[in-house]
């Protein structure tokens, strides 16, 4: 069983993921962090040096590599799921959980961050709140058809982290229980 946490940047994947994995006694991988460590470069440097399309190829490679483990929670990059091949791959091997957050909440979390390649220039240029929220909304709209293919959608707006972790862990336990019951019947 593999759990893939997806959602827009700052939706809580990298924060919630290791806690959920710990609660379940599973391993945790943060896809962006693994890529960054393997190339010994920040995600911004990788985007700048190789471009977004090459970065997406790296994501695909490491997604497949990390998915060889069982009982693992993998936090995806915000755009990892924007690839039909990745979606099919993840659905075949596990469950996708979408941590959904409203554009205004994402803005609050991202407004001072310069480590997000798709927003770095907007933040550094001092763009207005409206301009940044409009960009978030546009990207969210483009990605929603992928995000909504998730097996479970959990709002991560302003809920306490513990609430989100409990909800995810309980849903995973239900899935595992059903899986065990169905294999027992065979």
N, C-alpha and C positions, 0 to 999 in steps of 0.2 A: 504494500500500500504506500502510495506517495500522495502527499498533499502539496498542491501548488497554490501559493498565495499570490494573487494578482490584484491590480488596482493602480490608480494613477500615482505618480510620485507623491510622497508624503502621506499616503493613505494609511500607513502604519504597518506595512508588510515586514519591514526589517526590525521593527520594535516588537510586534506581536509574535512573529514567527519563532524566534528562539524560546519564548516563554511557552508557547503551545507545544513545541517539540520537547521541552523540559517536562511539562506536565504529562505528556504521553510517554516519556522515556525514549524518544526518538532522536535521530540526528537532525541537525539544522544546517542548511546552506543558504547563503545570500548570494544569488547569482552575480549581481554587480560586484560584490566584494571579491568573489572568487576570480572573476575576470580581471579586476584591478590588481589583485595580488599576483596572478599568473603572468601578467604583462608588466608588472611593476610600474604601473602608470595609473593615474586617476582616470575616472570615466570621462571627464572633460578632456584630458590629454588624448585619450584613445579616440574620442569623437573628432577632435581637432586634427590628429595625425592620420587617421584611417578613414574618417567619414562615417556617417550613420549606417550606410548599407554594409560596410565591413564589420562594424560593431554588431549589427544584427546577425551576421554570420557567426561571429564569436559567441553570441548569446545562444544560438541554435546548437552549436558544438558543445558548449558547456552544459546546456540544459540536458542534452542526451547523455553526456558523460555522468552528470550527477544523478540522473534518473536510474542509473544501474543499481543504486542502493535501494533496499527495502526499508520500510518504516522510516520515512524521511519527510521533513517539511522543507520545501524549497521556496524561498522568497524570490519572486521574479522581478526583473526590471519593469518599469511602467509600460514599456512598449513590447516586451517579449511576446505577449499574447497576440499582437497584431500581425499574425502570420497563421494562415489556415493549417499549415503543416504542423506548427507547434501546438495548436489547439487539439488537433486530432491525436497527436503523439501523447499529450498530457491526459486526454480523456481515456485513451487506451490503457495507460499505466496507473492512473490514479484519479483523484478528484481535484477540481479547480474551485478555489474559494475566492470570490471577488470582494475585496474590502472597498466599499463605496464611500466616497466623501463628496460633499457639495463643493462647487468651485470656490465659494467664499471661504470655506474652511481650508481648502488647499492653499488659497492665497495667503491666509494667516500663517500657515506653516512654511510657505516657500518664499515669502516676500524679502527675506534677508539672505537667502541661500544662493551661493554662487557656484555650488558643486553640481548643479543640474544643467547639463548641456543645452537642453531645449529652452531653458529660461535664463541662463546666465547673462546673455546680452540684454534682455529686457530689464533684469534687476540692476545690472551695472549701469545701464543707460538712464536709470532713474525713471522708468516709465510709470505712468499713473496706476493706481489700483485698478481702475476700470480697464485699462489696456491689458494689464496682466490677467485679470479675471476673464476678459474676452478671449485671450489666447488659451487659457485653461479650458474654458467652455468649448472652444473650437476643437482642441485636441481630444477632450472628453467625448464630444459628439462623434468625432472620427473613430474613436476606439470603442464606443459603446457596443457596437454589434459583436465585438469580440468579448468584451467584458461580460456581456449578458449571456454568453454561452457557458458561463460558470455553473457548476453543480449547486453552489450555494452562494447567496449574496448576503453580506453582512454590512450594515451601515457602521462606519467607523468615524462618524463626524465628531461629536464631542462626548462620546460615551467613555466611561473609565476603561482603561486598558484591561483590567481584570474582567470586566463584563464581556468584552470582545473575546478574550482568551477562553473564558468559560463556555461561551456560546460555540466557538469553533471546536473546542475539545469535546464537548457533549455531542455535537453533530458527528464528529469523527468516530466517537465511541458507538453511536447508533449505527453508522455505516459498517463498522467492524463487526458489531453484534449481528446485524442482518447477514453479512457475508459469512460469518461463522455458522449461523443457523442454516443458511442455504447449503453450505458445503457439508454440514452434518446430516442433512436430509438425503444426500446422495448416497 
